[in-house]
Amino acid sequence: MKKVIFSLMFFCGLLGQAQSISIEYNKKIINIDREDFNSEADWVLEINDDISLYRPVGKIRDTSWTKEFEVMGERYKAPSTHYINYEVYHMDVNAKEKITVHHFAGKDYMVKEPLEIMKWEITNETKKIKSYNCRLAISEKNGFPIEAWFTEEIPVSTNPNGLTGLPGLILEYHLARSHLFVEEIDFDKEVNIKQPDWGTSISRAEYNKIVADQYKYPEGTTIIDTKNDDGSVSTRIIEVESVKAKNE
């Protein structure tokens, strides 16, 4: 199979190609072993010149509930929260800066850091998506292999989910259990991108520590988590409080 490795030099050649575009995607998370973790949501990538914002359409909400149950004659209640962890990406190619707002365990954290350029292997496999000629590219993100179908007919410098380094727009990708499909491409929509201004501003190292510390729970706490395809984790936390059985 013939492959081409795209470098930073080629990527920088895309700078200065001014355009305004809005791309809507449908993202599916498929867990074969845990169907209750399956999800589907709409996302949008907005591009204005060399600045982009990738965000969910609408608000992704965490869910909470309380369940009572009985074990060996003793009653318990379990306040449970299913946190949906995700990221919003703001990328500025000219400034070489990336801002990521991590929604993790019910809170928002904003991390500013240099924009890194991913390396891809471009294969000779092709197919059409929405009438666009696409090629298959292979790379890795957070230890997960990723396959992306992109088109050079729409040259852009950034892509959905914080992906960079390709000479065209990604119309479909597969990253572990995550599957993204383009729904609509709008070249006429007015795009006004605002830099994220919410979440606690911290460094990458501080955020990584928060994620690590999240797993240090008090004794008696039940933790169920599922690793997402972008490297984040959906965490379900159940703090069990004993309730004396009442014989009435």
N, C-alpha and C positions, 0 to 999 in steps of 0.2 A: 504494500500500500504506500503510495506516494504521500509524503507529509511535508508541510512547510511550517517552520517555527517562526512566529511573528515576534519581533523584538520591539524595544522601546523606540528605536529610530523610526520604524514604520508607523507606530502609534502616534508619535509626535507629528508625523506628516498630516494627520487628520485635523490638527489644530487650525483654527481660522476658518473652518468650513461652517459658516453661520447658518443656522436654521432653527426653526421653532416647530416642535412636534409633540404630540401627545399620543401615547401608546397604552392601550388597555389590555390587561392580561387576566386570565383565569388561572389560579393556582390551586392545585389539588395535592393534599397530603394523604398518602395511602399507606396504612399500616396493616399488613396482612395478619399479624398476630393479635392486634388490638384494634378492632374495627371502631370502637368507641372513640379512638383518637383520630379517626379520619376527619378531614375537614376540607372545605372549599371556600375560597374567597377571591374577590376581585382586587387587583392591584393596578396602579397606573405609574408609568414612567413619563415624566415631563422633562423635555429638553429645550433649553433656550441657549443657543450658541454652544458654549462649552461648559455650561452649568446644568446640572440635572438633579431631579428629586424623584426618588422611588418610594412610594407610600401606599398603604392600603386605601381602598375606596370605602369611605365610611369608617366606623370605629370597630376594632376587634376587642371584644369585651371578655374579661375574666368571668368565670362563673363560680358562685358560692352556694352552698346548701348545708343543711344539718340533717343527719340521719341518725335515728335511734335503732339500736339492735340489742340482742341479748346473747350473752355467752356464758354457758354453765350457770344459768340462773341469775346472773348479774346483768343489770341493764347498763348500757353505755350510750352516750351521744357523741357524735363525731362531726364537729364543724369542719367542712371540707372546702378547699378552694382549688379549682383547676386553673392554673395560670397559663395563659397563652403567650409565650415569649416570641417576640418578633423584632425586626429592626427597620428603621426608616433611614434611607441613605441620601445624603446631600453631597454631591461631588462637584468640585470646581477644578477643571483640568488646567486652566491657565495658572491658577494659584497653587496647583498641585496639592490640594487639600481635600480631605474627606471628613464629613461630620456624620457620625452614626448615633442615632438615638435608639438605645436598647430598651425595649420594654421587657423587664425581667422581674419575675416574682411579684408582679403588681405595681412596680415602680419604674420610672423612666430615668435613664442615665444618658447624658450626652458626652460623647468622646470625640475630640478633634485630633486628627493625626494626619501625617503626610499621605498623599494618594499613591498607592502602590500599583504598579502595572503588572498584570498577570501575564504569564507565558502560556501560549496555546500551541497545540499541534493541529494544524489544519489538514484534514484528510481530503481525499478526492471523491468522497461520497457526497452525493447531491440529491435534493428533492425539492419540490415546489410546495410553498406554504403561502396561502392567500395570494396566489399568482406570482409570488416572488421566488426567484431562483436562490436556493439556499445551499450552504455547504456545512458539513459537520466538523465541529472543532471539539477537541478534548483537552481538559485541564484538570485541576484539583483545587478544592477550596476547603480549608479547615480539615484536611485529611480525607475528604470525600472526593471520589472521582466525579467529574461533571461532564456531560455531553450537551453541547449547545448547537442548535441549528441557527445560522445567521445569514443575512443577505448583504452583499456589498452594494446592492442597488439603493440601500439607505445608509450612507456612510455616517456613522456617529462615533463619538469618542468615549461614551459611557453606556452602560447597559443595566438591565434590571438586577436587583439583589446585590448591588455593589460590585458587579463584574466589570472588568476593564480589559483592554489589550487586544480587542478584536477590531477589524477594519469595517465593521458593519453591524446593523441592528440584530439582536437576538430575537427570533420569533418563537422559539421553543427550546426548553432545556429540561434535562432530567438529572436530578441531584439526589441520589439515594431515594428516599420516599417522596421527594418533592418533584412535582411535574408542572411546568409552566407553559401555557399556550396563549399565543397572541389572539385577541378578540377583535380589536379595531385599531386602525392607525389613522390619526387625524392630522393632516398637514395645515389645516385652516384654523384650528382652534387657537385662540390667544392664550399664550402660556406666560404666567407671571409667577416666577419661582421665588419663594421667600426662604431664607435660611432658617433652619429649626431654632426655636428659642425656648423650648421647654425641656424639662429634665434637669437633674443635678449634673453640673459640669464636673467631670473627673477625668483622670488620665486612663490610658488603656490598662496599665498595671493595676490601678485602683479598681477598675471594673472587673478585671480578672480575679482579683482577691475577693470581691463581693460574690462572684459566682462560686468560687471555691468555698467561701464561708457559709454559703446558703445551705450547704449539705451538713452543717454542724447543728443539729437540732437537739432539743432537750430529750431526755430519756422518755420513752412512751409515745414518741411521735412516729407516725407511719409516713413514709415518703415513697411516692410512685412517680417515676419520671420517664419521659421518652425523649430521646435525642432527635432533634429536627435535622433536616438536610443541610441547613446553612450553618450547622455547628452549635446552634442554640439548643436549649432544653425546655420542654414543656414539663412543668413540675406540678404534681398534685400533692398537697400537704394535708394530712389528717391528724389533728391533735385530739387525742382521745381523753375524755374526762369521765371518770367513773360516776355512775349515778346509782344510788342504792335502790334495789328492787323494792317496790312497794306492793305489799299484799293487801289489797283492799277488798 
